[in-house]
Amino acid sequence: MASLIASGLYHCVLGSRILGGYALKGGMPIWKYIANRFLTLVENILIGAKLSEYHTGYRAFSRELLLKLPLQNNSDDFVFDNQMLAQIVWLGYTIAEVSCPTSYFAEASSINFIRSVKYGFGCLKTAFAFRLAKLNLLNSPFFPKAT
């Protein structure tokens, strides 16, 4: 991941549990897997990045990219990372993905079902806001117009 950024090929690289088929093999609960696939499908349609998943925590970013993102407008909860990805696409950057292993155990996952539902709705809200901003139907601090 670091070499893809250091070489200048990409400014954002995600480690995907889906690409290598590791999500379920690594113990991801089936309800999280189904929710991940559904949210990713909707986000790909609305945001248009064609990612295998938006919900991995395994990420790398270039300094240049982090300085350009309007992060001060983002949530201070789990949906923050999803807002970042939408902003990256908004700014015209390509997001790369590499396969990564998955390992689920009680201490590794800090989001429960209720917070997962809140996160899911936050992701959908972000994706819809992205699409409406692209269509010039919404002015959003998450997706500022170029000046």
Biotite code that builds the C-alpha atoms (Angstrom):
import biotite.structure as struc

atoms = struc.array([
    struc.Atom([0.000, 0.000, 0.000], chain_id="A", res_id=1, res_name="MET", atom_name="CA", element="C"),
    struc.Atom([2.755, 2.393, 0.955], chain_id="A", res_id=2, res_name="ALA", atom_name="CA", element="C"),
    struc.Atom([4.677, 1.715, -2.247], chain_id="A", res_id=3, res_name="SER", atom_name="CA", element="C"),
    struc.Atom([1.622, 2.546, -4.380], chain_id="A", res_id=4, res_name="LEU", atom_name="CA", element="C"),
    struc.Atom([1.441, 5.911, -2.630], chain_id="A", res_id=5, res_name="ILE", atom_name="CA", element="C"),
    struc.Atom([5.186, 6.567, -2.464], chain_id="A", res_id=6, res_name="ALA", atom_name="CA", element="C"),
    struc.Atom([5.516, 5.872, -6.194], chain_id="A", res_id=7, res_name="SER", atom_name="CA", element="C"),
    struc.Atom([2.865, 8.493, -6.922], chain_id="A", res_id=8, res_name="GLY", atom_name="CA", element="C"),
    struc.Atom([0.529, 6.013, -8.639], chain_id="A", res_id=9, res_name="LEU", atom_name="CA", element="C"),
    struc.Atom([-2.274, 6.603, -6.116], chain_id="A", res_id=10, res_name="TYR", atom_name="CA", element="C"),
    struc.Atom([-3.044, 8.953, -3.264], chain_id="A", res_id=11, res_name="HIS", atom_name="CA", element="C"),
    struc.Atom([-5.389, 6.519, -1.517], chain_id="A", res_id=12, res_name="CYS", atom_name="CA", element="C"),
    struc.Atom([-5.122, 2.737, -1.191], chain_id="A", res_id=13, res_name="VAL", atom_name="CA", element="C"),
    struc.Atom([-7.617, 0.498, 0.586], chain_id="A", res_id=14, res_name="LEU", atom_name="CA", element="C"),
    struc.Atom([-7.081, -3.020, 1.873], chain_id="A", res_id=15, res_name="GLY", atom_name="CA", element="C"),
    struc.Atom([-10.135, -4.964, 0.695], chain_id="A", res_id=16, res_name="SER", atom_name="CA", element="C"),
    struc.Atom([-11.445, -7.994, 2.585], chain_id="A", res_id=17, res_name="ARG", atom_name="CA", element="C"),
    struc.Atom([-13.739, -8.714, -0.363], chain_id="A", res_id=18, res_name="ILE", atom_name="CA", element="C"),
    struc.Atom([-11.175, -8.957, -3.205], chain_id="A", res_id=19, res_name="LEU", atom_name="CA", element="C"),
    struc.Atom([-9.457, -12.057, -1.888], chain_id="A", res_id=20, res_name="GLY", atom_name="CA", element="C"),
    struc.Atom([-12.608, -13.644, -0.518], chain_id="A", res_id=21, res_name="GLY", atom_name="CA", element="C"),
    struc.Atom([-11.308, -13.283, 3.043], chain_id="A", res_id=22, res_name="TYR", atom_name="CA", element="C"),
    struc.Atom([-14.280, -11.582, 4.691], chain_id="A", res_id=23, res_name="ALA", atom_name="CA", element="C"),
    struc.Atom([-16.365, -14.627, 5.564], chain_id="A", res_id=24, res_name="LEU", atom_name="CA", element="C"),
    struc.Atom([-13.349, -16.943, 5.820], chain_id="A", res_id=25, res_name="LYS", atom_name="CA", element="C"),
    struc.Atom([-11.886, -14.589, 8.415], chain_id="A", res_id=26, res_name="GLY", atom_name="CA", element="C"),
    struc.Atom([-15.025, -14.710, 10.527], chain_id="A", res_id=27, res_name="GLY", atom_name="CA", element="C"),
    struc.Atom([-16.982, -11.640, 9.408], chain_id="A", res_id=28, res_name="MET", atom_name="CA", element="C"),
    struc.Atom([-20.555, -12.135, 10.672], chain_id="A", res_id=29, res_name="PRO", atom_name="CA", element="C"),
    struc.Atom([-22.936, -12.847, 7.797], chain_id="A", res_id=30, res_name="ILE", atom_name="CA", element="C"),
    struc.Atom([-25.136, -9.852, 8.663], chain_id="A", res_id=31, res_name="TRP", atom_name="CA", element="C"),
    struc.Atom([-22.115, -7.532, 8.413], chain_id="A", res_id=32, res_name="LYS", atom_name="CA", element="C"),
    struc.Atom([-21.103, -9.117, 5.114], chain_id="A", res_id=33, res_name="TYR", atom_name="CA", element="C"),
    struc.Atom([-24.590, -8.663, 3.617], chain_id="A", res_id=34, res_name="ILE", atom_name="CA", element="C"),
    struc.Atom([-24.779, -5.071, 4.869], chain_id="A", res_id=35, res_name="ALA", atom_name="CA", element="C"),
    struc.Atom([-21.280, -4.373, 3.467], chain_id="A", res_id=36, res_name="ASN", atom_name="CA", element="C"),
    struc.Atom([-22.218, -5.728, 0.043], chain_id="A", res_id=37, res_name="ARG", atom_name="CA", element="C"),
    struc.Atom([-25.528, -3.806, -0.038], chain_id="A", res_id=38, res_name="PHE", atom_name="CA", element="C"),
    struc.Atom([-23.986, -0.507, 1.058], chain_id="A", res_id=39, res_name="LEU", atom_name="CA", element="C"),
    struc.Atom([-21.094, -0.921, -1.362], chain_id="A", res_id=40, res_name="THR", atom_name="CA", element="C"),
    struc.Atom([-23.493, -1.556, -4.254], chain_id="A", res_id=41, res_name="LEU", atom_name="CA", element="C"),
    struc.Atom([-25.524, 1.569, -3.474], chain_id="A", res_id=42, res_name="VAL", atom_name="CA", element="C"),
    struc.Atom([-22.379, 3.650, -2.961], chain_id="A", res_id=43, res_name="GLU", atom_name="CA", element="C"),
    struc.Atom([-20.862, 2.465, -6.236], chain_id="A", res_id=44, res_name="ASN", atom_name="CA", element="C"),
    struc.Atom([-24.052, 3.473, -8.048], chain_id="A", res_id=45, res_name="ILE", atom_name="CA", element="C"),
    struc.Atom([-24.291, 6.910, -6.392], chain_id="A", res_id=46, res_name="LEU", atom_name="CA", element="C"),
    struc.Atom([-20.592, 7.787, -6.030], chain_id="A", res_id=47, res_name="ILE", atom_name="CA", element="C"),
    struc.Atom([-19.305, 5.876, -9.034], chain_id="A", res_id=48, res_name="GLY", atom_name="CA", element="C"),
    struc.Atom([-15.918, 4.728, -7.722], chain_id="A", res_id=49, res_name="ALA", atom_name="CA", element="C"),
    struc.Atom([-16.507, 0.982, -8.386], chain_id="A", res_id=50, res_name="LYS", atom_name="CA", element="C"),
    struc.Atom([-14.838, -0.210, -5.201], chain_id="A", res_id=51, res_name="LEU", atom_name="CA", element="C"),
    struc.Atom([-15.078, -3.751, -3.870], chain_id="A", res_id=52, res_name="SER", atom_name="CA", element="C"),
    struc.Atom([-15.820, -2.258, -0.433], chain_id="A", res_id=53, res_name="GLU", atom_name="CA", element="C"),
    struc.Atom([-15.989, 1.140, 1.236], chain_id="A", res_id=54, res_name="TYR", atom_name="CA", element="C"),
    struc.Atom([-15.992, -0.168, 4.799], chain_id="A", res_id=55, res_name="HIS", atom_name="CA", element="C"),
    struc.Atom([-12.491, -1.414, 5.455], chain_id="A", res_id=56, res_name="THR", atom_name="CA", element="C"),
    struc.Atom([-10.393, 0.242, 8.110], chain_id="A", res_id=57, res_name="GLY", atom_name="CA", element="C"),
    struc.Atom([-7.154, -0.733, 6.384], chain_id="A", res_id=58, res_name="TYR", atom_name="CA", element="C"),
    struc.Atom([-6.256, 2.456, 4.486], chain_id="A", res_id=59, res_name="ARG", atom_name="CA", element="C"),
    struc.Atom([-3.301, 4.523, 3.365], chain_id="A", res_id=60, res_name="ALA", atom_name="CA", element="C"),
    struc.Atom([-3.295, 8.129, 2.194], chain_id="A", res_id=61, res_name="PHE", atom_name="CA", element="C"),
    struc.Atom([-0.758, 10.521, 0.753], chain_id="A", res_id=62, res_name="SER", atom_name="CA", element="C"),
    struc.Atom([0.008, 13.674, 2.679], chain_id="A", res_id=63, res_name="ARG", atom_name="CA", element="C"),
    struc.Atom([-0.980, 15.726, -0.364], chain_id="A", res_id=64, res_name="GLU", atom_name="CA", element="C"),
    struc.Atom([-4.440, 14.185, -0.371], chain_id="A", res_id=65, res_name="LEU", atom_name="CA", element="C"),
    struc.Atom([-5.017, 14.586, 3.368], chain_id="A", res_id=66, res_name="LEU", atom_name="CA", element="C"),
    struc.Atom([-4.189, 18.288, 3.113], chain_id="A", res_id=67, res_name="LEU", atom_name="CA", element="C"),
    struc.Atom([-6.800, 18.776, 0.361], chain_id="A", res_id=68, res_name="LYS", atom_name="CA", element="C"),
    struc.Atom([-9.733, 17.026, 2.052], chain_id="A", res_id=69, res_name="LEU", atom_name="CA", element="C"),
    struc.Atom([-12.280, 19.210, 3.920], chain_id="A", res_id=70, res_name="PRO", atom_name="CA", element="C"),
    struc.Atom([-12.026, 16.924, 6.965], chain_id="A", res_id=71, res_name="LEU", atom_name="CA", element="C"),
    struc.Atom([-13.212, 19.597, 9.403], chain_id="A", res_id=72, res_name="GLN", atom_name="CA", element="C"),
    struc.Atom([-16.733, 19.135, 7.981], chain_id="A", res_id=73, res_name="ASN", atom_name="CA", element="C"),
    struc.Atom([-16.837, 15.385, 8.632], chain_id="A", res_id=74, res_name="ASN", atom_name="CA", element="C"),
    struc.Atom([-18.463, 13.436, 11.438], chain_id="A", res_id=75, res_name="SER", atom_name="CA", element="C"),
    struc.Atom([-16.551, 12.449, 14.555], chain_id="A", res_id=76, res_name="ASP", atom_name="CA", element="C"),
    struc.Atom([-18.089, 8.951, 14.442], chain_id="A", res_id=77, res_name="ASP", atom_name="CA", element="C"),
    struc.Atom([-17.562, 5.834, 12.306], chain_id="A", res_id=78, res_name="PHE", atom_name="CA", element="C"),
    struc.Atom([-19.037, 7.439, 9.149], chain_id="A", res_id=79, res_name="VAL", atom_name="CA", element="C"),
    struc.Atom([-16.017, 9.792, 9.041], chain_id="A", res_id=80, res_name="PHE", atom_name="CA", element="C"),
    struc.Atom([-14.035, 7.267, 6.986], chain_id="A", res_id=81, res_name="ASP", atom_name="CA", element="C"),
    struc.Atom([-16.865, 6.874, 4.488], chain_id="A", res_id=82, res_name="ASN", atom_name="CA", element="C"),
    struc.Atom([-17.148, 10.631, 4.102], chain_id="A", res_id=83, res_name="GLN", atom_name="CA", element="C"),
    struc.Atom([-13.407, 10.736, 3.394], chain_id="A", res_id=84, res_name="MET", atom_name="CA", element="C"),
    struc.Atom([-13.726, 8.259, 0.526], chain_id="A", res_id=85, res_name="LEU", atom_name="CA", element="C"),
    struc.Atom([-16.603, 10.199, -1.036], chain_id="A", res_id=86, res_name="ALA", atom_name="CA", element="C"),
    struc.Atom([-14.557, 13.410, -0.749], chain_id="A", res_id=87, res_name="GLN", atom_name="CA", element="C"),
    struc.Atom([-11.579, 11.724, -2.382], chain_id="A", res_id=88, res_name="ILE", atom_name="CA", element="C"),
    struc.Atom([-13.718, 10.759, -5.374], chain_id="A", res_id=89, res_name="VAL", atom_name="CA", element="C"),
    struc.Atom([-15.289, 14.245, -5.351], chain_id="A", res_id=90, res_name="TRP", atom_name="CA", element="C"),
    struc.Atom([-11.831, 15.763, -5.747], chain_id="A", res_id=91, res_name="LEU", atom_name="CA", element="C"),
    struc.Atom([-11.123, 13.510, -8.737], chain_id="A", res_id=92, res_name="GLY", atom_name="CA", element="C"),
    struc.Atom([-8.672, 11.072, -7.173], chain_id="A", res_id=93, res_name="TYR", atom_name="CA", element="C"),
    struc.Atom([-8.654, 7.363, -7.987], chain_id="A", res_id=94, res_name="THR", atom_name="CA", element="C"),
    struc.Atom([-8.776, 4.925, -5.079], chain_id="A", res_id=95, res_name="ILE", atom_name="CA", element="C"),
    struc.Atom([-6.715, 1.758, -5.408], chain_id="A", res_id=96, res_name="ALA", atom_name="CA", element="C"),
    struc.Atom([-7.495, -1.517, -3.645], chain_id="A", res_id=97, res_name="GLU", atom_name="CA", element="C"),
    struc.Atom([-5.357, -4.456, -2.619], chain_id="A", res_id=98, res_name="VAL", atom_name="CA", element="C"),
    struc.Atom([-6.494, -7.720, -1.090], chain_id="A", res_id=99, res_name="SER", atom_name="CA", element="C"),
    struc.Atom([-6.037, -8.124, 2.660], chain_id="A", res_id=100, res_name="CYS", atom_name="CA", element="C"),
    struc.Atom([-6.803, -10.865, 5.174], chain_id="A", res_id=101, res_name="PRO", atom_name="CA", element="C"),
    struc.Atom([-9.635, -10.633, 7.694], chain_id="A", res_id=102, res_name="THR", atom_name="CA", element="C"),
    struc.Atom([-9.631, -11.688, 11.323], chain_id="A", res_id=103, res_name="SER", atom_name="CA", element="C"),
    struc.Atom([-12.750, -11.205, 13.431], chain_id="A", res_id=104, res_name="TYR", atom_name="CA", element="C"),
    struc.Atom([-12.773, -11.734, 17.164], chain_id="A", res_id=105, res_name="PHE", atom_name="CA", element="C"),
    struc.Atom([-14.500, -9.948, 20.047], chain_id="A", res_id=106, res_name="ALA", atom_name="CA", element="C"),
    struc.Atom([-11.681, -7.508, 20.787], chain_id="A", res_id=107, res_name="GLU", atom_name="CA", element="C"),
    struc.Atom([-11.174, -6.601, 17.117], chain_id="A", res_id=108, res_name="ALA", atom_name="CA", element="C"),
    struc.Atom([-14.602, -5.153, 16.323], chain_id="A", res_id=109, res_name="SER", atom_name="CA", element="C"),
    struc.Atom([-15.749, -2.115, 18.272], chain_id="A", res_id=110, res_name="SER", atom_name="CA", element="C"),
    struc.Atom([-19.036, -1.439, 16.469], chain_id="A", res_id=111, res_name="ILE", atom_name="CA", element="C"),
    struc.Atom([-22.208, -3.118, 17.705], chain_id="A", res_id=112, res_name="ASN", atom_name="CA", element="C"),
    struc.Atom([-25.440, -3.697, 15.792], chain_id="A", res_id=113, res_name="PHE", atom_name="CA", element="C"),
    struc.Atom([-27.129, -0.398, 16.745], chain_id="A", res_id=114, res_name="ILE", atom_name="CA", element="C"),
    struc.Atom([-24.053, 1.656, 15.849], chain_id="A", res_id=115, res_name="ARG", atom_name="CA", element="C"),
    struc.Atom([-23.709, -0.389, 12.630], chain_id="A", res_id=116, res_name="SER", atom_name="CA", element="C"),
    struc.Atom([-27.240, 0.609, 11.623], chain_id="A", res_id=117, res_name="VAL", atom_name="CA", element="C"),
    struc.Atom([-26.450, 4.264, 12.380], chain_id="A", res_id=118, res_name="LYS", atom_name="CA", element="C"),
    struc.Atom([-23.241, 3.925, 10.341], chain_id="A", res_id=119, res_name="TYR", atom_name="CA", element="C"),
    struc.Atom([-25.135, 2.354, 7.427], chain_id="A", res_id=120, res_name="GLY", atom_name="CA", element="C"),
    struc.Atom([-27.654, 5.179, 7.293], chain_id="A", res_id=121, res_name="PHE", atom_name="CA", element="C"),
    struc.Atom([-24.798, 7.686, 7.525], chain_id="A", res_id=122, res_name="GLY", atom_name="CA", element="C"),
    struc.Atom([-23.109, 6.021, 4.537], chain_id="A", res_id=123, res_name="CYS", atom_name="CA", element="C"),
    struc.Atom([-26.330, 6.183, 2.531], chain_id="A", res_id=124, res_name="LEU", atom_name="CA", element="C"),
    struc.Atom([-26.789, 9.853, 3.476], chain_id="A", res_id=125, res_name="LYS", atom_name="CA", element="C"),
    struc.Atom([-23.224, 10.595, 2.351], chain_id="A", res_id=126, res_name="THR", atom_name="CA", element="C"),
    struc.Atom([-23.700, 8.793, -0.976], chain_id="A", res_id=127, res_name="ALA", atom_name="CA", element="C"),
    struc.Atom([-26.998, 10.556, -1.692], chain_id="A", res_id=128, res_name="PHE", atom_name="CA", element="C"),
    struc.Atom([-25.478, 13.932, -0.768], chain_id="A", res_id=129, res_name="ALA", atom_name="CA", element="C"),
    struc.Atom([-22.581, 13.198, -3.140], chain_id="A", res_id=130, res_name="PHE", atom_name="CA", element="C"),
    struc.Atom([-24.960, 12.426, -6.031], chain_id="A", res_id=131, res_name="ARG", atom_name="CA", element="C"),
    struc.Atom([-27.160, 15.469, -5.343], chain_id="A", res_id=132, res_name="LEU", atom_name="CA", element="C"),
    struc.Atom([-24.081, 17.723, -5.164], chain_id="A", res_id=133, res_name="ALA", atom_name="CA", element="C"),
    struc.Atom([-22.823, 16.273, -8.479], chain_id="A", res_id=134, res_name="LYS", atom_name="CA", element="C"),
    struc.Atom([-26.205, 17.109, -10.009], chain_id="A", res_id=135, res_name="LEU", atom_name="CA", element="C"),
    struc.Atom([-25.959, 20.658, -8.570], chain_id="A", res_id=136, res_name="ASN", atom_name="CA", element="C"),
    struc.Atom([-29.091, 20.036, -6.506], chain_id="A", res_id=137, res_name="LEU", atom_name="CA", element="C"),
    struc.Atom([-27.356, 20.391, -3.146], chain_id="A", res_id=138, res_name="LEU", atom_name="CA", element="C"),
    struc.Atom([-24.698, 22.661, -1.701], chain_id="A", res_id=139, res_name="ASN", atom_name="CA", element="C"),
    struc.Atom([-22.801, 20.578, 0.805], chain_id="A", res_id=140, res_name="SER", atom_name="CA", element="C"),
    struc.Atom([-19.843, 21.402, 3.056], chain_id="A", res_id=141, res_name="PRO", atom_name="CA", element="C"),
    struc.Atom([-18.692, 17.813, 2.479], chain_id="A", res_id=142, res_name="PHE", atom_name="CA", element="C"),
    struc.Atom([-18.451, 18.411, -1.274], chain_id="A", res_id=143, res_name="PHE", atom_name="CA", element="C"),
    struc.Atom([-17.429, 22.018, -1.894], chain_id="A", res_id=144, res_name="PRO", atom_name="CA", element="C"),
    struc.Atom([-17.616, 23.469, -5.376], chain_id="A", res_id=145, res_name="LYS", atom_name="CA", element="C"),
    struc.Atom([-14.301, 24.217, -7.045], chain_id="A", res_id=146, res_name="ALA", atom_name="CA", element="C"),
    struc.Atom([-13.352, 27.874, -6.819], chain_id="A", res_id=147, res_name="THR", atom_name="CA", element="C"),
])
